[in-house]
Amino acid sequence: MLLFWLSLWQIAALIINNSFLLPDIPETLSALLGIISEGGGEFFFAVFLTLLRVLCGLVLGIAIGTALAVLSHHISAVRALISPMISVIKSTPVASFIIILWIMLSGDTLAIFVAFLMVMPIIWQNLMDGYDAIDGDLIEISTVYQLSFKTKMRVLVIPTLLKYLVPAIITSVGLAWKSEIAAEIIAYTRNSIGQHVNDAKYFMDYASVFAYTIVVIVLSIIFEKVAKFLLLRCEKWLSK
């Protein structure tokens, strides 16, 4: 399947025959090798900081989304207050958030905050769906048999919530990554992949733009695969 799309890319590039519109594969690979070899430490430092910002935004989104979901489940007034805010965040385009927040926040903080805003509503919504899916009859039975709070959590609550939380986190990883890169490009965040994409575009080096895009795609896939592996292992361990 990958070979098919690569062949389609190369054929399209040959037909267009204009590297400003669509660089071919050899030109893009040459640019990629140049970025890695000539950029050296600067390139890898930018990749590291971008990964760090994504991770910070992801962790904040998961932590705060989980905390708000727990409060919303136990306090109906909190749920009534949070629900409209979640709807607004989910409906607002990422670019709008970036432009609005750009005035108030620095590049690093903006990129992290945008990633957080994309993750938090997904975590909150999925956990609320998880709470709603907990079997009420089983809760009543556990109350009748006077099961301890710890037992209820281990047997009833946590396994159900994990079924909703794990897919939410896996989805959030890709979304956080894409929103992070978008924020870095628009806000011109220093020492970031987004900055390098912006620079390549400014100098009309479109082969490098494609090369950086490949870097972003590969890193996103690796990041998501690692997160999925760890989360599924963690889910099995917690469900024991």
Buried (B, 14 or more C-beta within 10 A) or exposed (E): EEEEEEEEBBEEBEEEEEBEEBBBEEBBBBBBEBBEEEBEEEBEEBBEBBBEBBBBBBBBBBBBBBBBBBBBBEEEEBBEEBBEEBEEBEEEEBEEBBEEBBEEBEBBBBBBBBBBBBBBBBBBBBBBBBBEEBEEEEBEEBEEEEBEEEEBEBEBBBBBBBBBBBBBBBBBBBBBBBBBBBBBBBBBBEBBBBBBBBBBBEEEBBBBBBBBBBBBEEBBEEBBEEBBEEBEEEBEEEEE
